[in-house]
Amino acid sequence: MIKQLSVFVQNEIGSLAGVTTVLKENNINLRAIASFDTPEFAILRMVVDDPEKAKKYLTDNGFAVKMSEAVAVELEDRPGELDRMLHTIADAKLGVNYIYSIVLRSGKVPLMIVNTEDLVKTAAVLTESGFIVAEQEDMK
């Protein structure tokens, strides 16, 4: 499993740039990002190369940050792989809370970040089905 950050930002012009500026100024490499918005605020879910450091610097700069775990799964770049992964999860009677991807990985296959109600079981059933589940060190 990997660590991801959820950063809560005001839904206003420049707020996302404030987050990326903190990461840039502290030499933290952003691996994946997804934005989920509501009328008042946005939630950025991010995978970075150093989540502990990123959380500290973002918190020090006034951002509300939550660190949590997610499952990162390697998917071959061919039709039907995402469908196969989602059916594997569904067949294990697990619901997907959200999903986003890391596409550019220096010549490696894409990763799909997935969150379910039982991450340990999700990682286990995917591994048993032949998927490769990435670890935090794979994010560096």
C-alpha positions in Angstrom: 0.0 0.0 0.0 1.0 3.6 -0.4 0.4 6.8 1.5 -1.6 9.6 -0.1 -2.4 13.1 1.1 -5.8 14.7 1.0 -5.5 18.5 1.1 -8.5 20.6 1.7 -8.4 24.0 -0.1 -10.8 26.9 -0.6 -12.6 26.7 -3.9 -11.2 30.0 -5.2 -8.7 31.2 -7.8 -5.1 30.3 -7.1 -5.8 27.9 -4.2 -4.5 24.9 -6.1 -1.3 26.8 -7.1 -0.7 27.5 -3.4 -0.4 23.8 -2.8 1.9 23.1 -5.7 4.1 26.1 -4.8 4.7 24.6 -1.3 5.6 21.3 -2.9 7.9 22.9 -5.4 9.7 25.1 -2.8 10.4 22.1 -0.7 11.6 19.9 -3.6 8.7 17.4 -3.3 7.9 15.5 -6.5 4.2 15.2 -7.2 3.4 11.7 -8.7 -0.4 11.9 -9.0 -3.2 14.4 -8.3 -6.9 14.3 -8.5 -9.3 17.1 -7.5 -12.8 16.7 -6.1 -14.7 19.9 -5.6 -17.8 21.1 -3.8 -19.2 24.6 -3.8 -17.1 25.7 -0.9 -13.9 23.7 -1.0 -11.9 21.2 -3.0 -10.2 18.1 -1.9 -6.9 17.3 -3.6 -5.8 13.7 -3.4 -2.1 13.4 -4.1 0.7 10.9 -4.2 4.1 12.4 -3.7 7.6 11.0 -3.3 7.9 12.0 0.4 4.4 12.1 2.0 5.7 12.8 5.6 7.7 15.8 4.5 4.9 17.1 2.2 2.3 16.9 5.0 4.6 18.8 7.4 5.3 21.6 4.9 1.7 21.9 3.8 0.4 22.0 7.4 3.0 24.5 8.3 1.7 26.7 5.4 -1.9 26.6 6.8 -3.4 23.7 4.7 -5.6 21.1 6.3 -4.0 17.8 5.4 -4.9 14.2 6.1 -2.6 11.3 5.3 -4.2 7.9 4.5 -3.4 4.7 2.7 -4.5 3.6 -0.7 -3.8 0.6 -3.0 -1.6 1.3 -6.0 -2.0 -1.3 -8.7 0.1 -1.7 -11.9 -2.1 -2.0 -15.0 -0.8 -3.1 -18.3 -1.5 -0.6 -21.1 -4.0 -2.6 -23.0 -7.8 -2.6 -23.4 -9.8 -4.1 -20.5 -7.2 -4.0 -17.7 -9.1 -1.5 -15.7 -12.3 -3.4 -16.2 -10.5 -6.6 -15.0 -9.2 -4.9 -11.9 -12.6 -3.4 -11.1 -14.4 -6.8 -11.5 -11.8 -8.4 -9.3 -12.6 -5.9 -6.6 -16.4 -6.2 -7.1 -16.2 -10.0 -7.1 -14.6 -9.7 -3.6 -17.7 -7.8 -2.5 -15.7 -4.5 -2.1 -17.0 -1.1 -3.1 -14.7 1.5 -4.6 -14.8 4.9 -2.8 -12.6 6.6 -5.5 -10.0 6.0 -8.1 -7.3 8.0 -9.9 -4.2 7.2 -11.9 -0.5 7.8 -12.2 0.2 7.6 -15.9 3.8 8.9 -16.4 6.3 6.6 -14.5 9.6 6.8 -16.3 9.0 3.9 -18.6 7.0 1.8 -16.2 3.4 0.8 -16.6 0.7 3.1 -15.2 -0.6 2.8 -11.7 -4.2 3.0 -10.6 -4.8 4.4 -7.1 -7.9 2.9 -5.6 -9.6 3.3 -2.2 -12.0 0.8 -0.8 -13.6 0.1 2.6 -11.0 -2.7 3.2 -7.6 -1.9 1.7 -5.8 -5.0 3.1 -8.4 -7.3 1.5 -8.3 -5.3 -1.8 -4.5 -5.6 -2.0 -4.8 -9.3 -1.3 -7.4 -10.2 -3.8 -5.7 -8.1 -6.5 -2.4 -9.8 -5.8 -4.0 -13.2 -5.9 -5.5 -12.3 -9.3 -2.1 -11.6 -10.7 -2.0 -7.8 -10.3 1.2 -6.1 -9.0 0.4 -3.9 -6.0 3.0 -1.1 -5.6 4.6 0.0 -2.4 5.6 3.5 -1.2 9.2 3.1 -2.3 7.8 2.7 -5.9 6.7 6.3 -5.7 10.2 7.8 -5.5 
